[in-house]
């Protein structure tokens, strides 16, 4: 594994229980996730069991502590989101494809904005992206095919000696961003067909 390979990731400001955090937008993750440390600072608690396990960069396996539904304020809306709870001392919130597809998200890299849309709202929120080191994780869930999800440690935010703080999103190299946007569009089309 090449830990020195740099990639690009995205963040956007989100409020949970009056706590503002820079959430990581992860178009490669099937599910959204929150760190246990951040969850403990809110009124929310784990409400469901989970079979999800992460294989960390050092080969250790970290089981999800469970699932819960939290409320987030993103842009002008307050909305529920189901998240996996990962054991970590860092304040981390990862927004995965479950949320992005539900809100028919569209990411514009040139204007550095993400548009969320449902039957009532169309909102545009700012995103930032930056270079970071790449770390790969695998997530296994019972009754589902094995899925590889890539996360990474953020160069400026994370202590390198704490492996549990490496639960972060990555995007592919810049030349692959167009392909990721196409995949997100396909997810939106699939969701629209299912709703018919």
N, C-alpha and C positions, 0 to 999 in steps of 0.2 A: 504494500500500500504506500503510495507516494503522499506523505503528509505535507510536503512542501509545495505541492501543486496548488495554485491559487484559483479561486472561483469567485463568482459574484452572488451576493445574497441581497434580499430586500427586507426592509422594516417599515412599519407604519405605527403611529401613536394610537394606543387603545387605552380606555379607562375601564378598570374593574374595581367596583366598590370604592370609587374616588381615588384609586391608585392608578397613576398614569405609567404605562410601560411601553416600551418599543417592541411591538409584536413582530415576529418573524413570519413573512409570507412564504409558504412552502408549497410550490406547485408540484412537488415530487412526493408529498406525503398524502396518503389516503385519508388519514385522520388528523384531527387537531390535538394538541397536547399542552399541558401546563405543568410547571415544576411544583413539587410538593411545598417548597418554601414560599412561593407566591400564593398558592392556594390557602396556606395557613394564615395569610394576612387578610383574607377575605371572609365573608359570612358563609361561603360555600364549603361543602364537605363531600367526600366520596360517597356516592349513593349506589354504585353498581360494581360488581366484580368484573375483572378483565383477564383474558388469557394472553394478552399481548406481551411479548418479550423483546427487548432490544439487545443486540450483540454489540458491545462497545468496541472502541478502537483497540483496546488491550486484550480483546477476546473474552472478557467477562460478560456474563449475561445479566441483564437488569430487567426484572419483571415490572410491568405497569402495576401501580398500587391499586388501581381501580379506575372507574369512570365517574364523571359527574357532569351535570349541566350547569354552566355559569352564565351570567349575563354580562355582555360587554357593550361598551359605548364606543362605536366606531363612526367617525364623521358625525352625522346628525341623527343617527339611529341608536337605539338600545335594543339588542337582540340576544336571544339565547344561543348557546353553542355547546355541543357535547364534546368533552375533552378527555383524553387519557391523562392520568396523573403519573408523572415520572419522578422518582426519587432524586432530588437535586437541591443543593443549597442556593443555587442561583435563582433569580427572578426571571423566569422564561415563559413565554406564551408563543406557541407555534400555531399559525392558522393554516390548516391543510385543505386539500381538495374537497372535502365534504362541505365545508363552509363556502369555499370559492364557487363550487358548482351550484349550491343552493341559492346563492345571490347572483348568479350569472355574471361573474366577475370578468372584467376586461382590464388587462395591464398595458399601459402605454409607457414604454421605456423612454421614449423621446421627451415626453412632457413630465415624466416621473409621477404619474398618477395611476390610481386604480379606481375603476368605476364599478359600483355595486348597484344591482337593479333587481327589484321584484315588482309585484303588481301595484304597490303603493309608492315606492321610492325609486329615485335614481340619484345616487350621490357619488361625488368624486372626492377621493381622499389622497393626500400626498404620500409618496413612498420615497425612501432613500435606498440606494444600493452602493455596495463597496466591495473591495477585494477581501478575501479571507482564505485561510487554510482549509483543506478538504479532509474530512473524516467520514468513513462510511459505516452505516449501521444497517443491520437486518432486523426486520420485525416479523415475528411468527405469530400467527393466530390460529387457534383450532378451527377446523371446518372451513378454512380458507387456504388458497394456494399461497406458497411462500412468496413474500414480496420484499424486495430490497429497497430501502429508503435511505437516502443520503442526507446526513446532517453534517455540521462542522463546528469547529470552535472559532469564535470571533477573535481576531488578532488583538483588538484593543479592549475587549470587554471581559475576557475570560482568563482565569489563571491556568496556565498551561499544565500545572501539576495536578489539577483536579479533573479526572476523567469524566466525572458526572456532570461537569459543566459543559460538555461537548455535545449537548442535545440540541442541536440547532439545524436550521435549514440551509441547503445550498441550492443554487441554480446551476445549470450546466455552464460551460464556458460561453463567452459572449456570442460566439458564432453559432451556438445551439439554441439561443433564446427564441428565435423564430419558430423552431420546432416545438418548444414548450408552449408557446402561444397557440399554435395549431392544436396541440393536445387538449388545452383548456377549452378551445372552441368546440372540439369534438365532444367533450364532457357536457357542455351546455346543450348541444344538439341532442345527445342521448337523453338528457334529463327532460328536454322539451317533448321528445317522442314518447317517453314513459308517461308523461302527464296527460297525453291525449286519450 
